[in-house]
């Protein structure tokens, strides 16, 4: 971790005056959370005998493109398709759109354009043209409302919204867009009003570029917490040198995958989906189980878990179900994506630590387990020799207090 990275160490961030308590709790939660087996979760998320698994297998056979990237883009495309058909999900009196906002961290040249191009060859889906100003953004939302926005170098756009005065209006539009609240922009020349705005957003960026452009403080604020993080690392077993050409369209399984996407695109997409009682029960159980005994910031946790219902519709369609009722199976599959996002968000927060705070917390947790209680400041300094002073010990104790 380079020392010139924006935001400094997480220890300094935690000491920042005025940092919201929710942000501090999120850092403490991330530091005290063990990294889950992402490969196992990804394998679980790629449900067998679906258009999703067939697409992933096709890319594994013909490219070195990350299976995580293919997984994320498949979900993004299916959600965009449902959204473009004005599909909604109604649960417990709430209405939501299948409009997850994903940020995919991947290496440069990860294959996003190629993957998206292959899938869009098989399924018709209107895309949002993007925007670099508030005026263009609201005009394009008016003209391309309820579509999918796929954007490279997404961190650059976020940086402009976080740091440049002229882009602050874009940030306000994003906040209203997330809540599907009416958008309006009135000038001398024009008056634009957009009711029920919604976009599925898939932003791709290199992880190092993201960390350099988005400070830890910015990432921890309420705006950035609206984005679902996923990391698409290349599969080391598929060496780039073995894929001089991507022969995806020539592969023997391509017609089968194409037919699967065509079947999905012709399925009836309902204007309103509801959840069965079993689905609601499954969601409530998942909500309790993932929360556990951890001190997770409520707003952060609810936003990520809410996405489970959006993914549930995506799985519902990819499983070939034509009913207007989401079931428990859909919700349970969707919860795996939620677990991936929770894990990846914690991992990304730890990436901002250009010191060794995360390592100190891990050692402190082991000391707490050994003593079967929260150690005192003195015991922590004596038991974890790398802790330099009482102030650092206090920060570490706060992080492990509820573990």
N, C-alpha and C positions, 0 to 999 in steps of 0.2 A: 504494500500500500504506500503510495508516494505521499510525502509530507506536504506537498503543495495542493493536495486535493481540497476542494471546497468543503468547509464545514468542520475541519479539524477532527480530533478524536471524539468518540462517543462520550468519554468522560467530560470533555469540555462542553459538549452539547447539553449534557445533563445538568451542568452548572449554570447554563445560560439563564439569565434573569428574564422572567416573563414567559419562559417556555411553558405552554399549557400542561397541566397535570396529566391529561390524556396522552400527550406526546411522551412524557417521561415514563408513564406506565407502559407504553408500547415498546420503548427501548428496553426497559427492564424485563418485559415479557420475552422479547426477542433474545436477549442475552441469556436468559435462563432456560430457553427451549432447546432441546436436543434436535439436531438436524435429522429429519426423517429420511428413510430410504426412498429417494426420488424415483429411482429406477423401478422399484416395486410398485409405487403408486402409479407411475406412468403405464406400466404393464396392466395394472388393474383398470385404469381409465380407458384403455383401448379394448372395448368390449368385443368379444369374439363373434364372428359370423354377422358382422354389420358392415355397412358401407365404410364405416370408420376403420375397422380392422383391415378390410380389403385394401383400402387406400394406403394405409401405413405399410402393409406388406408389399404393395407395389413399389413404393418409394424405397423401402429397404432393399429390394431386389435390384433396383436400377440406379440408385444414387447413394451419395454419402450424406444426404440431408438428414438432419436430426428428426427422429420419430416424434419428439416433443413438438417441434415446429409443425409437422404435419398434423398432429393431434390438435394443436391450438387453432390452426387455420381451418381445419374441418369444422370445428365447433363455431368458429367465427362466420364461416360461409353459411352454415345451416341456420344460425341465429339471424344473419342478415336476410336469408331467404324468407324465414318466418316473419321477420319484421316488415319486409317489403310487401308481404301479404296482409299487413295490418293485424297480425296475431297478437293477442294479449293473454295474460295469465291473471286469473282472479282467484285470490285466496284470502280468507279471513276478512273479507270486505275490502281488500286492497287490490288495485289493478297495477300490473307492471308489464313492461314490454321485454321481449327477448333481446336486450341491448347491453350485454356485458361490455365493459371497457377493459381491454387487456393490453398490457405492455409485455412484449416478449423480448427478453435479453438474449441476444445471439451474436455470433461472430460476424464480421463483415463478409459479405458474400455467402450468407447462410443458405440462400435458396428460396427466400420468401416469394419473390416474383415468379420464379419457375413453378413452385408448388401451387401458388394461387392460379397461375395461368393454366396449369394442367386441369385443376378442378373446375375452373370457370369454362373450360372447353366442354365440360360434361354437363354443366348446369347453368341455366340462365339466371343471373343475379345482378341487379343494378347496383353500381358502386357509387359512393360519394366522391366527388372530384377533389376534395381537399380544400384548404383555405389558408392563407397566410396573413389575413387581416380580419378585423371584426366585421367590416362591411361585406367582404367576400364570404365569410363564414355564415352570416345570417341569410344572405341572399341564396347561398347554396343549400342551406337547410330548408329554405322555402321551396326551392326547386327540386331538391333530392331528399326530402324528409323520409324517414324510415327506410334508410339504406345502410350499407356497410362501408365504413371508412378504413381503408388499409393504407398505412403511412410508414415510409421508411424514415430513419433519422428522427424519430419522434421526440427524443430528448431535446433536440434543438428547438422545436415548437414549444415544449414545456418551459424551457429556459426563457424564451422570449416573454411568455405569459407571466413568469415569476419575476422578471427583472426589468422589463421595459415598459415605460409609461403608456406608450401608444397601444400596447398589447393587453393592457389591463382589462379593456372592454371584452376581449376574447375570453379571458378568464371568467368574467361574469356570465357570459353566454354559456360557457361550459357548465358552470354551476347550475344554471336554470335548466340546461339540457339534461343534466343528470337526473334531475327531479321531474323531467317531462313537463316543466312549467312553461306557460306561454312566453314566447320571445317577441320582442318588439324593438324596432329601431326606426326612429323618425328623424328625417333630415328635411331641409328645404326642398330637396328634389324628389324625395321618395318616402313612403310609409310602408314598413314591412311588419306584418304580424303573423306569427306562426303558432297555431294551436297544437297541442300534443306533440311537441318535437321529440324525436328519438333517433339516435344513431348507434349502431354497433360499431365500436372503435377497436381496431387492432393496430397498435403501434409497435414497430420493430426498432430496436436500437442496440448498439454494442454496449455491453455492460460497463466497460471502462469509460466510454463516452457519457453514459448516463450518470455515473458517479461524479464525473468531472463537471457536468453541467447542472446537476440537481443536488444542491447541498443537503446535508442530513436534516437541517432545520426545515427546508422546503419539503423534503420527502415526508416528514413527520406531521405536516399540517393537514387539516381536514380535506383540502382539495386533492392532494396526491393519494390520499387513502381511498379515493373513489376508484382507483385503478387496480386491477388484478395482475399480480406479477407472476410470470412464468419464465423459466430459464431453459433455453434450447441448446444444450451442449451436443457436440457431434459425438456419434458412437465411435469409440476408438477401434472397434472391431471392423469397421468399414473404412478402409484407408482411401484417402483422396486419390492416391496414385492408381487405384484400381477402377476409377470412374472418369476416364478421360472424356467420355461422352455420356450424357444421360439419355439412355434409350428407353425411356419410360413409355412413350407412345407405341414402341415396337414390341414391348414385352407381351408374352402370351396371355397374361392375366389382365391386360389393359381393357379388352372388350368387356370382360366381366365387371370390372370396376366402373367403366363407363355406363354400363346397363344399370348398375346399382344406383348411381347418381341420377340417371334419367328416371328411374322408378321413384326415387325420393322427390324429384322435382315435379312429378305429376300427381303426387299424393294430395288428397284434400287437406288444405291448411285452414283451420277454423279461425274465425275472428276472435273467439274467446275460448280459452282452455280453463278448466277448473281442476282442482285436486281432490282425489278421493279421500275419504276419512283415513284410509290406511296410509296414503301418501302424507297427509298432514301429521299423523302420528309418527311416521318415519322421520319427517323433518324435525319434529320436536325432540325426538330421541337423539338425532344427530347433533342438534343444537346443544343439548345438555352434555352429551358425551365429549364433543370436541372442546367445549368450554372447560369441562373438568373442574379442578380446584384452582386453576390458574387465575391470576388477577389480570385478565385481558381487558383493555379499554372497551367499554360497551359499544361505542359508536363504530369503532374499527371492526369489531367482531360481527356486529349486525350487518354491516355493509357487505362483508365477504360472504357471510352465510346466506344473505338474501340472494346472492348470485346463484346459489344452489338451485333455486326454482327456475332460473333462466336456463341453466344447463339441463335441467330436467326436461324441458321442452325439446332441447336439441337432441338428447338421448331418445326421447319419445319418438321423434321423427326418424332418427337413424336406426332405431329398432324396427321401423316399418309399421308403427302403430297408427291407425287411422281414427281412433276415437278422440273425442274432445276432452277426455279426462286423463290427467296425469296420475300414474299409479306409484306405489311404493318402490317398485323396481327402478323406475325413472329417477326418483329422488335419491335412492342409494347409489346408483351409478354417478349421479351428478355430485354427490358429496365427496367423491374421490377427487374431482377437480378442485373443490373447495379446499380439501386438505393439501393439495399441491400448492395452491395459492397462499395458504397460511404459512406453509413451510418455506416457500420461496421468498415471501415478504420478510420473514425473520432472518433468513440467510442474507438478503440484500441489506437489511439494517446492520447486520454484523460486518458487512463489507465496508461500511463507513469507518470502522475502527482502525485507524492507522497506528494505534498503539497495541496493547495486548489485553484490553479490558475483557474481551470475550473469553480468553484463556484464564484470566484471573477468576472470572465468574464460575467457569467449569471446575476449577480447583476448589473454590469456596463451597460449591455444591457438594463435592466429595467430602469436604471437611464437615459440613453440616450433617450429611448422612452418617458419617463415622461417629459424631457426637450425639446424633439423634435429637438435635435441637439447634437453634440458631446460635452460632458462636458470638462471643463478644468481640468488640473491636480489637482488643489486645490479643485474644485467641486467634483472630483472623490474621493479624499481622505476623504473629509467631508461626502460625500453621501454613500460611501461604507466603513464602519469603519474598516473592516478587512484588508484593504489595508494598509500595514505598512509604506510605504515610497514612495517618488517620483519616484524612479527607478521602483518599482513594478507597480505604476500607469501608467508609460510610456508604459510598456509591455502590460498592460491591454488595454490602449487606442489604441495601434497598432492593437490589436486583434479585437476591435469593430469598428474601423474606417469606414469600408466599409459595416457594417451590416445595 
